[in-house]
């Protein structure tokens, strides 16, 4: 990242708000005001440009010093029998501090997006997968199959960064790549090639997607099927897609677990992953699960280093005890076992804690609005804007280095949580 010191202009800025780790933004910083000058998108621009409104911490709605807010938070945590440390939208250091505090207080941890991520983790636990990286997509993929979601809405920069890139190590002409949507159609034109070729769309409902994907796998495996259509898609179209995948030099099948919002969606993910394995008997093919909102992938990575588990760990017994159902925030709040809620959310002002009748401490982004004022609210800086840090992108192989863009009086999440732990 570079900066022209006289104008406050930053180039090659990475985004902490998108799982792609987009690192080509041009940012103008004027005091505490941030403006995305180039390469912004519907995800990144509003997140960067949101103004700073809260500087002072609050206890019971009254402004106090950071020292007093930390002391009150520590008092609340010390009186707890089973704290719940949830949200966990932060960077690497913030997650390290969250785990350290949870370990010391015997807390349960749960990342706010884990219900969606579990659709992937259950497959990893059960049968594994063969996945690729964004760099491999950029340099090798000649066929991309998008299963069950509108890619350009969730990840607006995906196509211009990794599909229609001008240069590729192993493709002479990236505009010749083939794009197929299975399920939802794209909402815009980002998937249209520079040559003007539109993607092929095989539309079906989410309810039909499990059957459609299962039939596609069966066709790849040359299983006989006596049907004319599946989920409204002609069998001949699915057979054509099966042949495309079998004859591609490097096919990639991508999905977003968060968008597969129906019962037992993990079985659809598993079918996709097993289909990718089958395809490698004929050619080279990889999966690409896309995710990365509110620091979720970063939280899972750090939790795995520290505990061996991605989230939903209970430290109350003196060791990390993983249960993806019992240790969910929803479950712990519903059964009354948690008696304090510590909510960490440094990226998105809309991701506020659930409304509960428990002592609540919020360590969150400036500008949060609460239906019920928490007992303690400590506004913190944003990684990649107010302080430096690291965050993982969607393929889990790169820890993107985040740099400071402006000076505010806001502490980092890690600093606040470390101070609370030291005060216990």
C-alpha positions in Angstrom: 0.0 0.0 0.0 1.3 3.5 -0.8 0.2 6.9 0.4 0.8 10.4 -0.9 1.4 12.1 2.4 0.3 15.6 1.3 -3.2 14.5 0.0 -4.1 11.5 2.2 -4.5 9.3 -0.9 -4.0 5.6 -0.4 -3.6 3.1 -3.3 -3.7 -0.7 -3.4 -5.9 -0.8 -0.3 -7.3 -4.2 0.7 -10.9 -4.5 1.9 -11.7 -6.1 5.2 -15.4 -6.2 4.2 -15.4 -8.7 1.3 -14.2 -12.3 1.4 -12.3 -11.8 -1.9 -9.8 -9.6 -0.1 -9.9 -7.1 -2.9 -6.7 -5.2 -2.7 -6.8 -2.5 -5.5 -9.0 0.1 -3.9 -8.0 3.8 -4.0 -9.0 5.6 -0.9 -9.0 9.3 0.0 -8.7 10.0 3.7 -9.6 13.5 5.0 -9.4 13.5 8.8 -11.9 10.8 9.9 -13.8 10.9 6.5 -13.1 8.1 4.1 -14.0 8.2 0.4 -13.5 5.3 -2.1 -12.1 7.0 -5.2 -11.6 3.9 -7.5 -12.6 0.3 -7.6 -15.3 0.4 -5.1 -18.4 -1.8 -5.2 -21.8 -2.2 -3.5 -20.2 -4.2 -0.7 -17.0 -2.2 0.0 -17.9 1.5 -0.7 -20.7 1.9 1.9 -18.7 0.0 4.5 -15.6 2.2 4.0 -17.5 5.5 3.8 -19.7 5.1 6.9 -19.0 8.1 9.2 -17.6 7.8 12.7 -20.3 8.8 15.2 -19.3 7.3 18.5 -16.0 7.9 20.1 -16.8 7.6 23.8 -17.7 4.4 25.5 -21.0 4.2 27.4 -22.1 2.5 30.6 -25.9 2.2 31.0 -26.2 4.8 28.2 -23.9 7.4 29.9 -20.6 8.4 28.3 -17.6 7.3 30.4 -13.8 6.9 30.0 -12.4 3.8 28.3 -10.9 2.8 31.6 -14.2 3.0 33.4 -16.0 1.1 30.6 -13.3 -1.7 30.7 -13.6 -1.9 34.5 -17.4 -2.3 34.3 -17.1 -4.9 31.5 -14.6 -6.9 33.6 -16.9 -6.7 36.6 -19.8 -8.1 34.6 -17.6 -10.9 33.2 -16.2 -11.8 36.6 -19.7 -12.3 38.1 -20.7 -14.7 35.3 -20.9 -18.5 35.6 -21.1 -19.1 31.9 -20.4 -16.1 29.6 -21.3 -16.2 26.0 -18.7 -14.5 23.7 -20.5 -14.1 20.4 -20.5 -12.1 17.2 -16.7 -12.4 16.8 -16.5 -10.1 13.8 -13.0 -9.0 14.0 -9.4 -9.5 12.7 -6.8 -12.0 13.6 -5.6 -10.2 16.7 -9.1 -9.4 17.8 -10.0 -13.1 17.6 -6.9 -14.1 19.5 -7.9 -11.8 22.3 -11.5 -13.1 22.2 -10.3 -16.7 22.6 -7.9 -15.7 25.4 -10.7 -13.9 27.3 -13.1 -16.9 26.7 -10.5 -19.3 28.0 -9.9 -17.3 31.1 -13.6 -16.8 31.9 -14.7 -20.3 30.9 -17.0 -18.9 28.2 -18.7 -20.3 25.2 -17.8 -18.8 21.8 -19.9 -18.6 18.7 -19.3 -16.6 15.4 -22.4 -14.9 14.1 -22.3 -16.6 10.7 -21.6 -20.1 11.8 -25.1 -21.5 11.1 -24.3 -20.8 7.4 -20.7 -22.0 7.6 -21.8 -25.3 9.2 -23.2 -26.4 5.9 -19.6 -26.5 4.7 -18.0 -27.8 7.9 -20.3 -30.8 8.1 -19.0 -31.9 4.7 -15.4 -31.4 5.7 -16.0 -33.4 8.8 -17.7 -36.2 7.0 -16.1 -36.7 3.6 -13.6 -33.9 2.8 -13.4 -31.9 -0.4 -11.1 -30.9 -3.2 -10.9 -27.1 -3.5 -8.9 -24.5 -5.3 -7.7 -20.9 -4.7 -8.6 -17.6 -6.3 -5.2 -17.5 -8.0 -5.8 -20.9 -9.6 -9.2 -19.6 -10.9 -7.6 -16.5 -12.3 -4.8 -18.4 -14.0 -6.2 -21.8 -15.0 -10.0 -22.1 -15.0 -11.7 -22.4 -18.4 -15.1 -23.4 -17.1 -16.9 -21.9 -14.1 -20.2 -23.4 -12.8 -22.0 -21.3 -10.3 -24.4 -23.4 -8.2 -27.4 -21.8 -6.4 -26.5 -18.2 -5.9 -26.1 -14.8 -7.6 -22.4 -14.5 -7.5 -22.1 -10.9 -8.5 -24.5 -9.6 -5.9 -22.6 -11.3 -3.0 -19.1 -10.7 -4.5 -19.4 -7.8 -7.0 -15.7 -7.8 -7.9 -15.3 -11.5 -8.5 -15.5 -11.4 -12.3 -13.3 -8.5 -13.1 -10.7 -9.6 -10.6 -10.6 -13.4 -11.2 -12.4 -14.3 -14.4 -12.1 -11.5 -17.0 -8.6 -10.5 -15.9 -6.4 -9.4 -18.9 -3.4 -11.6 -18.1 -3.4 -15.3 -17.2 -0.5 -17.7 -16.7 -2.2 -20.6 -18.5 -4.9 -19.2 -20.7 -4.2 -17.2 -23.9 -7.6 -15.5 -23.9 -9.6 -15.2 -20.6 -12.6 -13.9 -22.6 -13.0 -17.5 -23.9 -13.9 -18.8 -20.4 -17.3 -20.5 -20.2 -19.8 -19.5 -17.4 -22.8 -21.6 -16.4 -25.3 -20.8 -13.7 -27.2 -23.7 -12.2 -30.2 -22.5 -10.1 -30.3 -18.7 -9.8 -29.6 -16.5 -12.8 -27.2 -13.6 -12.5 -28.7 -10.2 -11.6 -26.4 -8.1 -13.8 -23.9 -8.2 -16.6 -20.7 -8.9 -14.7 -20.7 -12.5 -15.9 -20.9 -11.5 -19.6 -17.5 -11.9 -21.2 -15.6 -9.1 -22.8 -16.6 -10.7 -26.2 -20.2 -10.2 -25.3 -21.0 -13.8 -24.6 -23.6 -14.3 -21.9 -23.4 -17.1 -19.4 -25.6 -20.1 -19.9 -28.4 -20.3 -17.3 -30.1 -23.5 -16.2 -32.7 -22.1 -13.8 -34.3 -24.0 -11.0 -35.7 -23.2 -7.5 -33.7 -23.8 -4.3 -36.1 -26.6 -3.5 -35.1 -28.4 -6.7 -31.4 -27.8 -6.4 -30.6 -31.0 -4.4 -32.2 -33.2 -7.0 -30.7 -31.3 -9.9 -27.1 -31.5 -8.5 -27.6 -35.2 -7.7 -28.7 -35.9 -11.3 -25.8 -33.9 -12.7 -23.4 -36.1 -10.7 -25.1 -39.2 -11.9 -24.7 -38.1 -15.5 -21.0 -37.4 -15.0 -20.7 -41.0 -13.6 -22.6 -42.3 -16.7 -25.5 -43.6 -14.6 -28.7 -44.4 -16.6 -31.6 -42.1 -15.9 -35.0 -42.3 -17.6 -36.5 -38.8 -17.1 -37.0 -35.9 -19.5 -36.4 -33.0 -17.0 -35.3 -32.4 -13.4 -36.5 -29.3 -11.5 -37.6 -27.8 -14.8 -34.3 -28.3 -16.5 -34.2 -30.5 -19.6 -32.1 -33.6 -19.2 -30.4 -32.8 -22.4 -29.1 -29.5 -20.9 -27.8 -31.3 -17.8 -26.1 -33.9 -20.0 -24.5 -31.1 -22.0 -23.2 -29.5 -18.8 -21.9 -32.9 -17.6 -19.9 -33.3 -20.8 -18.6 -29.7 -20.5 -17.3 -30.5 -17.0 -15.7 -33.8 -18.1 -13.9 -32.1 -21.0 -12.9 -28.9 -19.4 -9.1 -28.5 -18.9 -9.7 -26.9 -15.5 -13.3 -26.7 -14.3 -14.3 -24.9 -11.1 -17.6 -25.4 -9.4 -18.5 -22.7 -6.9 -21.2 -22.2 -4.3 -21.9 -20.0 -1.3 -23.1 -22.0 1.7 -24.8 -18.9 3.1 -27.1 -18.7 0.0 -28.2 -22.3 0.3 -30.9 -21.4 2.8 -32.9 -24.6 3.1 -33.1 -27.7 5.3 -30.1 -30.0 5.1 -28.3 -27.9 2.5 -25.1 -29.6 3.7 -26.2 -32.6 1.6 -26.2 -30.5 -1.5 -22.7 -29.2 -0.7 -21.6 -32.8 -0.2 -23.0 -33.9 -3.5 -21.1 -31.0 -5.2 -17.9 -32.0 -3.5 -18.3 -35.7 -4.4 -19.1 -34.7 -8.0 -15.8 -32.7 -8.1 -13.9 -35.8 -6.9 -15.6 -37.9 -9.6 -14.7 -35.4 -12.3 -11.0 -35.8 -11.4 -11.2 -39.3 -12.9 -11.7 -37.6 -16.3 -10.0 -34.2 -16.0 -9.0 -31.5 -13.5 -11.8 -29.9 -11.5 -12.0 -28.1 -8.2 -14.5 -26.7 -5.8 -14.6 -23.1 -4.7 -16.7 -22.3 -1.6 -17.2 -18.6 -1.4 -17.8 -16.8 1.9 -16.3 -14.1 4.0 -18.5 -11.5 5.8 -18.0 -9.9 9.2 -14.6 -11.6 9.7 -16.1 -15.1 9.8 -13.4 -16.9 8.0 -10.7 -15.1 10.1 -12.5 -16.2 13.2 -12.7 -19.8 12.1 -9.0 -19.9 11.1 -7.8 -18.5 14.4 -10.1 -20.7 16.4 -8.8 -23.7 14.6 -5.2 -22.8 15.4 -6.0 -22.2 19.0 -8.5 -25.0 19.8 -8.7 -27.4 16.9 -12.3 -26.3 16.2 -13.7 -23.5 14.0 -16.3 -22.1 16.5 -18.9 -23.1 19.1 -16.4 -24.1 21.7 -17.1 -24.2 25.4 -14.1 -23.4 27.7 -16.0 -23.9 31.0 -14.5 -27.4 31.7 -11.0 -26.0 31.4 -10.5 -27.3 27.9 -12.1 -26.6 24.5 -15.2 -28.6 24.1 -16.8 -28.4 20.6 -20.5 -28.9 19.9 -21.9 -27.2 16.8 -25.4 -27.4 18.1 -25.4 -27.2 21.9 -22.8 -24.3 21.8 -24.7 -22.1 19.4 -25.5 -18.6 20.7 -29.2 -19.3 20.0 -29.1 -22.6 22.0 -27.3 -21.1 25.0 -29.6 -18.1 25.1 -32.7 -20.2 24.7 -31.9 -22.7 27.4 -30.8 -20.1 29.9 -27.3 -21.5 30.4 -25.5 -18.4 29.4 -25.8 -15.6 32.0 -23.7 -12.8 30.3 -23.4 -11.8 26.6 -20.2 -10.2 25.2 -20.8 -9.2 21.6 -17.9 -8.4 19.3 -18.7 -6.8 15.9 -16.1 -4.4 14.5 -17.2 -4.3 10.8 -21.0 -3.9 10.4 -23.2 -1.5 12.4 -26.3 -3.5 11.6 -24.9 -6.7 13.2 -26.0 -5.8 16.7 -26.5 -8.4 19.5 -29.8 -10.3 19.9 -32.3 -8.7 22.3 -31.8 -10.6 25.5 -32.5 -10.1 29.2 -28.9 -10.6 30.2 -26.1 -8.3 31.2 -24.6 -7.4 27.8 -21.3 -5.9 26.8 -20.8 -4.8 23.2 -17.4 -4.2 21.7 -18.5 -2.9 18.3 -18.2 -0.5 15.4 -19.0 3.2 15.9 -22.5 4.0 14.9 -24.3 1.0 16.2 -28.0 1.5 17.1 -29.5 -0.7 19.8 -33.2 -1.5 20.5 -32.0 -2.0 24.1 -28.9 -0.1 25.3 -26.3 -2.6 26.4 -24.8 -2.4 29.9 -21.5 -1.5 28.3 -20.8 -0.3 24.8 -17.2 0.3 23.8 -16.8 1.6 20.2 -13.7 0.2 18.5 -11.8 0.9 15.4 -12.2 -1.0 12.1 -9.3 -3.2 11.0 -7.9 -1.9 7.8 -9.2 1.7 8.4 -8.5 2.7 12.0 -5.7 0.3 12.8 -3.6 -2.3 11.0 -4.3 -6.0 11.2 -4.8 -9.2 9.2 -7.9 -10.9 7.8 -8.4 -14.2 5.8 -10.0 -14.2 2.4 -12.4 -16.8 1.1 -9.9 -19.4 -0.1 -8.3 -19.5 3.3 -4.7 -19.5 2.0 -3.9 -15.8 2.2 -3.9 -13.6 5.3 -4.5 -10.1 3.8 -2.5 -7.4 5.5 -4.7 -4.5 6.5 -3.2 -1.1 7.0 -4.2 2.0 8.9 -5.8 4.8 6.9 -6.8 7.5 9.4 -6.3 8.6 13.0 -9.2 8.3 15.4 -9.4 7.9 19.2 -10.9 4.4 18.7 -9.0 1.5 20.2 -8.7 -1.9 18.4 -10.9 -4.8 19.5 -7.8 -6.7 20.6 -6.7 -3.8 22.9 -10.1 -3.6 24.5 -10.5 -7.3 25.1 -6.9 -7.6 26.4 -7.7 -4.7 28.8 -10.8 -6.5 30.1 -8.9 -9.7 30.6 -6.1 -7.9 32.5 -8.8 -6.2 34.7 -10.3 -9.5 35.8 
